C-alpha cells in the first residue's frame, strides 16, 4: 500500500521519553558531589583538593586515552561522554583518607578506571563490584601482602584501638578532639566534630552534615536506591545505640562514631547506592542495607575502620543472589499466594 | 474553556516520576473540526480484537453511509461488523498491511461519491426496546471499545455475572490525547444518554464516572452528571491508572485477579467515547463510522478532529495543511502504547484515538540506547509491580522458568518502564514477548 509515499521510521512504543538519561544522571551526581568536595577542602585543606584533582585527573586521562584509541580503531567508544568516568574519579577522591599518600590515590584511580570500570564492564557485560570500593580493597590487599601495617599504610594507629569497651571508645576519640570551628571559634566535642568538622578519615566525610543534606537531596532528586540508605543508616544507629547501652559509655558518642565517620556516611549515600552493583528488588535493597550495616559495624569493632568498603564489596558479590529473593507480589496475585 | 481551577500539568507516576502532558494541554482547548472524507477510503475488514470479517459486498457494488459491508454470520461473539463510512462504490477488495497487526489483511477500497450522513438504521426507543434488542443494535452498529483496545462492546454489555458497578473510563491518561475531554465538553448530553443506556443493558444502578479532571474543569458536563445521578470519581493524575484493571482498583479498591477481567470482581469498565457511540447507534441509528481523535505535531500543534474510519492519514494531515513527508515517524493511538505506521497512506481505524507525528528534528530518543545500569527506575514506576529489567534479561536468555517466576504475563504494556529508563532501553517489546511466552506456557 502506498509504495509511492515516503517511508517513515517504524518504532515500537513508547514514542516519548522522560528526558533524564544516564549522562544527565551522572553529571547531576557529579555536581552534587562537587558540593561535598568543596566542603571537604574547606575542612581538610589543600591536601584534600590535591587528592580529588589527582583522582579525577587520572581517571580522565585514562578515559580520554581509551576513548581516542577506540575512535582511532573504529570501535564504538565504551563511554561516549566523560560523565560516568568523572563520577568514578570524584568518588575515588572523596573515598580516600586524607592521610593517604598521593601515589596511593593515583593507584586507586588507575585501578578504578582500568580494571573495575572498563575491564569489568567489558568482560562481564555488567559491573558486579563498585569500581572505587573494589579498587581500594584490591590495592590494600596487595599492600598487605608484606605486612598488615603496610596495608594500613595510612592508619596503622587503628590497630591499637579498643572499641569493645566504653573506656576504649573514649580513649580512641583523641583523634576527633581539639577541633575548633573557624570564625565562631567554638571548640567541638568528638561527637560534634564527627558530625560537623572532621579533619581525619575519608575526604568525603569531612562534614557529615553536608553529606547528609547533599545526599538526601541527591537521593530524592535523582531517585537513588533510598531503601539502602535508610536501612543502612537505621541499622548502624540501632547497633551503635545498642552497643552503647550494653557496654556503657556515652551512647551519642557511640552513634556519632559508628555512623558519621566518613567511611560510613559518604559510602552509604554515594557508593552503596551505585546502581549496577546493588539489588534491583525493593526487599533485597533492605536486606543489602541491613547486611552492609552489620558487616561494617562488625569490622569497625575489629578495628578495621574504613572496613565499610570491604563490606560493600562482599555485598556487591551477593547482589545477583539477592535479586532472586524479595520479589514483590504483582497486581492480580495479592489475593492468592502469588509472588515468587 | 471556562474553569476556575488550575489544570493538571504533569502526571505523577510511582516513585515520583513526572510525565509531561504538554501535548494534551496544547490540544484540550481546540474544538472538534470535521474532516471531510477522502476520495478513496480504505476500510479494513477487521477493526476489533477477534476474527476478520467477510465481505458482504463485492467490487462494483454501491454502498451507503453506515451500511454493513463486512461481518460473519454466526461467527461467534468476538466478531464485530464494519460499515461503509461514505456513500460510494466498492472499487476493490484487496489484502493490505494492517496498521496494528502488521499482517496482510483484507480491506475495501471505496470511492466516495457524496458526503451524506443519513443514518442507515432506524432510531430505537430508550424505553421501548428490550435489553437484548439494545445489545444487538450495539453489535450491528459495529461498536468496539474506543479507548484503544477495540474489544467488542456488545460482549461487555451482555455480561451475565452480577455487576455492581459500571465504571465509565474518562481518565484519558495518554499524554497525547484530549479528544475524550473534548467530547465531554461538546457532546455531553449524548454521552449521558449513552451511559444510561449502558447501565440499562448491564442492569446496573451504580454508575461511576472516573475522571482525572479537577472540579470545575468541565463544569457543564459535571452539572449533567449530577443531574442524572451519575457519581464522579476523581482519580489521581497518573498515566497508568487509566488501564481498565488498575482503574477498578483505584475506584473500587477491588483487585482484578491475574488473567481475569473486571466482571470477576463485579465491575464493568467502558470508555467514555464508547458511551457516545452507543448513544448514537441506539438513539440515532448511526453505525460506528467516525470518531474523535487528537492530532499532535510540532507542525500543526494540538488539534481535535472528527474523522471517518477509512480516511487515509495523509488526507487528514493535508486538511491540517501539512503532509506525511515532513515527518520522521507517525504514531497512531497512544504515544505510550500505539504502533507507528510505515507511511501516511494508512487509514484511520476504530482504535485510532490519536495521530502523533514527529518531525525530523525529533528523532526517537531510544536511538541513544546504552547498556542497562540497573537503576531500578523501571520497577519503581511499574504500576503492576513486576520487574521489567529482570524479565527482559530472562527473555533474552529464553529462561522460561524465570519469565514465569517474574510474572511477565501481568505486564499491561503501558510503556512506563521504557519511558523512565535512563539507558533508553525499550523494554516493552521484550516484555511483550515474555508475556506471550508466559501466557502460552500457562
Interface residues (C-beta under 8 A of the other chain):
Chain A: X1 X2 X5 X6 X7 X8 X9 X10 X11 X12 X13 X14 X15 X16 X17 X18 X19 X20 X21 X22 X24 X25 X121 X125 X126 X220 X223 X225 X275 X276 X278 X280 X281 X282 X285 X323 X327 X328 X329 X330 X331 X332 X333 X334 X335 X336 X338 X340
Chain B: X15 X16 X17 X18 X19 X20 X42 X96 X97 X175 X245 X246 X249 X255 X256 X257 X258 X259 X260 X312 X314 X324 X325 X327 X328 X329 X330 X331 X334 X335 X336 X337 X338 X339 X340 X341 X342 X343 X344 X345 X346 X356 X358 X364 X365 X366 X368 X370 X371 X372 X373 X374 X375 X376 X377 X379 X380 X383 X384 X385 X386 X387 X389 X390 X405 X406 X407 X410 X415 X418 X419 X420 X421 X422 X423 X424 X426 X428 X429
